[in-house]
Each structure stands twice: as structure tokens, then as C-alpha cells.
Amino acid sequence: MPIEAIDFFYLSMPVVEDIGDGSQDALVVRVAADGVIGWGECEASPLTSIAAYVAPMSHGACKPVEAVVLGRKVDSPADIYGLAAAVELECMDLLQAAHTWSGIEMALWDILGRKRDAPVYELLGYKKAYPKLPYASQLFGDTPAGTLAGCRSARDKGYRAVKCGWGPFGRGGLADDRDHLQAAREGLGPEGTLLIDAGQIFREDVDAAAARISMLEEVGATWLEEPFHGGAYDAYGKLDARSGKIKLAGGEASHNVHMARQLIDYGKVSYIQIDCGRIGGIGPAKEVADYAVARGVTYVNHTFTSHLALCASLQPFAGLEKHVICEYPFAPKSVAWDMSQTHLTPDANGEVNVPAEPGLGVTMSAEGIRKYLVDAEISVKGKVLYRTPKL
């Protein structure tokens, strides 16, 4: 199947706020091959990622992704992996390439699954998909009262696990963080699984992160996520030696398999969280899942945007029965919800099930996409390299 067309749709809320909410805009990718349409999503700055697809070549290891991918044939998983290797080599110095390729790669798996009448997880080698326990992923409130209300809302909706992240955590004093943590536990209740995301706020300051460990233990938190910069493996390892019952989680900043492996081997994380929209797609995420299983580390998806991204992110560990917890975009902005007709809502057991339909099992909404579509154009020397495509 030759790749006939690759179209990028830049979607955005009318106003993008200065908060840690990645669901405010999106870059959706539509790929056509042999008359079959597949969809994917890049988790990165939309316009920058589009530029990586069309930018003029700088040199032999800095080509636009378009030059490497468009027109190539994809008839098997091996072809997708081969294209990934080509992008990695020929776009080596184009640092946004991994994000751009991620959405294209998802769409290619979607196409291959639709062509073979099989869900993507079967193409990855899994015989079945197991239900996952979603944790309601949300930001800390501006105040402890806001944090309490958010966690209580999730509990009232039936969620047994909640993650609070970013916002004011780590930006004030220890007493402020303790108030937020206590509020989160109160809102969730004594039995719920509480997860905390520091949003890299401590950079590589191990002492600052370690100062929060006792208060995390007080509220029975399961993990502390991303206390440091994504590449601060030494800091992760040092904190692990001091974290006691609190396990470390991270990995969303991994832009390739090697970074994720380093975080497991040297950062000593107990939970490796991979975003298919950043690491290069579904294939490399599956490689990390396999690596994690072999080393006794729990694989978790990273998804804070749409249900297209959620469906893709579940594929790499769909067949891992004991890796059950999954990040769930609990309160995304409307752009992230409206772009698809398919939504993975928790079932009567409070669990999320991976679609068994061919490909990713997602039906997109032309109306929803059109509602948030940004009119954009990239031109160089009077030549238009990108213009918002037609639906």
C-alpha cells in the first residue's frame, strides 16, 4: 500500500490558557494508503510539528519528514518499523521529527489494522486486550479547596484512582503542598488510589523532592511522577534511594526508546509512562512495554488529550494483564472531546476497554474537527509548503 497523502489538521480552543493542560490544542493526522484512511495525533506544538514535515532540507541528516515517508509502501508491521528507522536516520538533526512522525505512525497502524480487519493490539502480537483501570488525570486546584472539589468530583463519578498534577505543587512552601495533598486524599476518600505529578518542578533538586516524601506517605500516595527534568536520570536514581514506600514514575518526556530505557535502568522508576504522540508512535511504545515487563517495571500510558490518543496509547500494553492502571483524560477541553465520535467511557466495573474494532477503532468527527480548525499557511520563498487541508 503506497502512502498517497498525509494531511495535518491544527485544532485549537479559541483561547489557550497558560496552564499545564495539553488538551487545549491538537495536531491530528490523516493518512491515506491504497484507498484506506487512518488517523493519528501528535502530542506537541502543532505548527512546529507541521513545519518538521515540510521544512526545506538542511542537509542529508536533516530532511523534512515528508521526504522520507510520502510515497513509501506499508504492507506489514515490519514496513512501519522500517520507516521509523529511516525517519530516525534521515531526520536525525530535526529534533521535532519524532513528534511529527508519531502521529503519522499511529495512522499507519490504523490503516494496516483496517486493511487486515484486526485491532492494532493483535498486529502487535497480543491475543486479547485486558480492561484497564483509569485514573482521573487532572490538575491541582489553585487552592486546596479546589483540589478537594476536583478529587471529590472524580470519586462521585465512580473513579477509584485520581492523579493530581502541576498547578501550585512545588511552587510554594512545604505547608502549601501538604494542604493540597491532604485535600486530595479527603476528596478521593481513604480507599482510592492517589497519584501525584510534580510536573518536573524540582528540575534536579533531589533534596527539594525528598522533602515531600513524608507528606506523600501521610496521604498514602502510590507514586510521585516527574519530580525532575525528563533526562535527569541521576536525580531520579538518587531520589529512589530515599523515597521509601513512594515509588517514582516518569517517561512522558521520552522522545525515543533509549531515553525510556535509561529512565528504567538508571532512574529506577517503578512506573514507566509513555506517550505514543511523542516517542515515535505505537511501535516504540510497545518496545518499551516489553523492556519494562522484563525488568519488573509497570507500563502506563501517558494521555492527557483526546480519545484518539487514548485509543492509540492503550495498544502497546493492551495484552498485559497485570499492567492495569491507565491515565485517563478526565476533564479535557472540548476540542479534545469533540474531534472524535468514539469515546472510551468506563464500564459498569469502572474499567476502560480497548476497542476490538479494526485498526484503532476510532471514528473521527468531521464536524468536531472543523469547529476548531486553525487556518494556517507555511511558505518559503513564495512557495506554499503547507496550507490547512480540506476535510
N, C-alpha and C positions, 0 to 999 in steps of 0.2 A: 504494500500500500504506500504509494508516494505521498509525502506530506504536501498537500496542494495549497493550503492557506493557513496563516497564523494571524489572528486578529486580537488586539488588546483593547479592552474597554476600561477606561478610567472612570470610576464611580466615586462620588463624594457626597457627604452631607453638605447642606448649604453653608453651614458654619462649622469649622473644625476647631475644637477647643484645645487648649494647652493642658491636657490631662493624659494619663497613661492608658488611653483607650484606643487600641488599634483597629476598632471596628468602625471608625469614623469615615474611612475611605477604603477603596479596594481596587485591585487590578485583576480583572477577570480575563481569562484567555480562552479563546475559541479556536480550535484546531480542526481542519478538515483533511481527511485522508481517504481516498477511494470512496468518496460519497458519504462517509460516516463522520459525524460531528462529535467531538469530545470537548469537555470543559475542565479548566483548572484555575487556580488562583495563586498569585504571587503575594507573599506577605512581606511587603517592603514599600518604599516610596514609589507610587505608581509611575509618575513621569520619569523618574530616574531609571526605573526598570525598563520602561519603553525605550528610552534613549540607548540602553545597553543592547537592545535588539537591533536598532537601526544605525547606531553611530558609525561614521566612516572608520575604516581600519586604520589603526595607528602603526601596527607592524604585524609580523607573522604570528605573534602570540597575543595579539590584542585585536582580534577581529570581532565584528558585531555578531551576536548570536544568530541572527538571520542567515548570515553567510555559511554557517556551519550546519544549520538544521533544515531550512526550507528546501524542499525537493528531495530530501533523503527518504528512503523506504523504511517502513516499520511493519514487519510481519510477525515479530516474536518478541518476547521479553529481552532476548539477547540483543536485538536491534536497539531497544531503548537504552540498555546499558552501554552499548557501543556508542550511541550518540552522546550519552552523558560523558563518556571518556573523551570524545572528540571536543566537546564544549570545554571541558576542563583543561585540555591541552591548548587548543587554538584560541581560547578566550582567557588565557592564564592571567594576563595583566588587566583584564576588565573585571574589576572586583565585584561589580553588581551582577555579573553574568550568572552566578549561582542562583540568585533570586529570580532573575528573568527566566532561566531555564526551568526552575521549579514548577511554575505554572504550566509551561509547555509540557513538561514531563508528565504531570498529573493527567493532562488532557490526552496524551498518547496512551497511557494505561486505560483511560476511559474508552478510547476508541478501540483498543485491542480487545477489551472485555466485551464491548458491544458486538464487535465482529465475531467473536468466538462464543457469544451468548453465555458468558460466565462473569461472575463478580471478580473484581480485581484481586481480592484476597486468595481466590483459587489460582489465579495466574502466578501469585507469589509462592504457591506451594502449600497453602493451608487447605485442609479438607473441609473445615467448617469454621464458622465465626461464633465466638462466645460473647454473651452480653457483657457490657461494661457498666461499672458504677460511676455515674457522672458526678463530678464535684462542681457546684455552682461557683464559677470563677467571676469574682467581682473586685472592685477597688475598695480600699478602706474608705470609710466616710471622712468628710472634712473634720468631723468631731466624733468622739466616742459614741454619742447618741446616734449619729448617722451610721456608724459601723454596726451598732446593735440592731438598728432597724433593718439594715441590709441582710444580716445573717438571719434575723427572725423571719424576714420575708421568704428567704430560701427554704428555711425549715418548714414554714407554713405551706409551701408549695410541694413539700414532700422530699426535698433533697436531704440525704443523710450525710453529705460531705460538702464543705464550703471552703473556698480559698479566698482569703483577703490579701490584697497586694497593693504596692505602690502608695499613692496618696501621701499622707503625712508620715508614714512609718520611717523611722530612722532619721528624720529631718529635725526632730526636736530632742527633748531630753528623754532619759530612761522612763521617767514617770509618765510622760505622754504616751510612750509606746505601751507601757503596762496597762494604761487605761483603755487603749484600743484593743489590746489582746483580751482583757477581761470582758470588755463589751462584746467582742466577737464570740467568746465562749458562752456568755449569758444568752446571746441571741440564738445561737445554734442549739444550745441545750447540752446537758452533760454527756450524752451518748454519741453525738455526732463527731465525724472526723474533721478536725480543723487543720488547715494548711495555711502557711504564711509565706508570702512572696515579698522579699525586700527590694526587688527591682534594681539590683546592683548598687544600692545606695552607699555601701561601705567601700566600694572600689576594691581595695586590697588591705583594708584595715582590719586585721584579724581580731584585735582587742575590742574594737567597737562592736563587731558582730558577736563576739563571745560574751560581751556584757549583756546581751539579750537572751542568752541560753536559759538562765534560771527562770526568767519570766515566761519563756516559751514552755518550759517544763511545768510551771504552775498551772497553765491552762490546758495541758495535755496535747500540745500541738504535735502533729506527726512529723512534719518536716519544716525546714527553713529553706526557702527557694531563692536562688540567685542573690546571695548576700554580696557577691563580688562581681567584678568585670568578668565577662564570659571566658576570657583567656587567662585569668589569674589562677592557674591550676595549683600553684604552690600555696596560695592563701586558702583555697578550698581544702587542700590536704591538711594544713595546719589547724584549721577550724574543726575538721572532722575529728582530730585527736582530742579536741576539747569539748565536743558537743554532746557527750553523754547519750541520753536516750533520744535526743533530737537528731534526726537524720537530715542529710543535706540533699537538695535536689537542684538540678540545673541542666542546661543543654540547649535551650531555645536559641542561644546565640551561636550555636554550631552551624557553620556555613558549609561544612563538609564532614565526611565520616571521620577523618583523622582528628578533628577537634573534639568530637564526641568521645572517641576512644581515649584521648588524653584526659578528658574530664573524669572518665571512669577509672583509668589506671593511676593517675597522679592526683586528681582532685578528690578521689574516694567518695564520689556521690553514691548514694543508695538508690536514687531515682534519677533516671536519665530522661529528660523531656525534649522531644524532637519536634520541630515544626517543619512539616513537609513543604511549606511555602518558602523556606529559607535554605534548607540543607541540600537542595537539588532535586527534591521530589520524593516520590514514594519508594523508589528503588534503594537509594542510600539510607532512607529511614529504616527499611527492612534490614539492611546490613547492620545498622546499629542495634536493632532489636535482637538479632541473632547474637551479636557480640555481648550484649547485656545479659542475655539468658545464660550464656556460657560462663559468665563471671558472677552470677548471683545478684545482679542488679535489676531492679524493676524498671521496665519500659513504660513511659507515659507519653501520650501525645501532648503537644502544645497547640492549643487552638483558642483564640480569643476573638475570632471574626465571624465568618459565615458558616452555614451548614454545608456548603460545598467544600470548604476547607475541612470541616469536621469529618465529613464522609471520607475524604482523602486521607486524613490523619489517622483514622481508625484502621485502615487496611494493613499497615505494616505489623500490627500486633493483634489483629482480629482473631487469629488462631491460637493465641497464647492464653490458655485457660486460667492460669494463676496470676496473670498480669491484668488486673480487673479495673483499676481506677483510671478514669479518663477526665481530662479537662473538658468542661462544657461551657460554651458561651451563654451565660445565664441571662444577661441583660444587654445584648448587643444593640448598637444603634440601628435604626430602621433600614438603612442601606444594606446592612449585612443580612438582615432577615428577608427583605423584600426581593432580593436578587434571584432567589430560588423558590420554586413551588414546593420542593421537598424539604421537610424539617424532621430531624430525628428527636422526637419528643420522648421523654421517659415513659416506660410502660407501667403496668399496674404494680410491678415489683420495684419501681423506681430505677430501672435499668435502661440503658440505651442499646439498641440492636443495630448492627451493621446491615445496611440494605443487601438483600440477596439478589437484587436485580442485576442485569448485565452491566459491566463497567463499574462506575462509581455509584450507580443507582440514583442519580440526581437529575431532576427535571428543572431546568432553569426557567426564569420568568422574564420574557422579553419586556413586558410592561414594567416590571420592577427594575430591570436594568436601565431602561430608557428614562425612568423617573429621576435617576441620579447621575446620568451620563454627563461627563465633562467634555466640552468641546475643546480640543487641543490640537496643536499642529507643531511639528518639528521640521525645520527647514535649514539647509546648509547651502550657501552659495546660490540661493534662488531655487534650489531643488527641494521639493517636499519629500521628506523621508518618512513622515508619519502624519496621518490625519485621522481623526476619530472615525472608525469604520461604521458602516450601516449595519443595523440589526437585520 
